Amino acid sequence: MLKDILNWEGSQELTLVEKKNINGGAYPVEPICGNIIWNANELVCLNYDIYYRPVYLGNNKCSIVGDAC
């Protein structure tokens, strides 16, 4: 099946680093220390607690800022 997917026009396999950074859209766990960029769609990102100043960066990336730990 992987070969079939990779044969689609414009597709490419993820690098090892990209594969390790996939979190399935799970929320970061508290305490949140410093700036965190994680995978989330725009709706999930912008519905995060306003205390963390969520910013949707595009391409399913969300930035939140927590306390300095």
C-alpha positions, 0 to 999 in steps of 0.5 A, a space after each residue: 500500500 505504501 508504494 501505491 501512495 508514494 506513486 501518487 503525483 506530488 507525494 513523498 515519504 516523510 523524513 524520520 524527524 517528521 515521522 517522530 514529530 507526528 502527535 496525531 493532533 493531541 493537545 500538549 499536556 500541562 504544564 506548558 513551558 515556553 513556546 510550543 508549536 504542535 500539529 492542530 487544525 485551525 479550529 482546534 488551535 484557536 479554541 485552545 485556552 486564550 491564556 496560552 495565546 494560540 496562533 494558527 500558523 497555517 499548514 496544520 501548525 499551532 503555536 501556544 505560549 505557556 509559562 516560563 518553567 
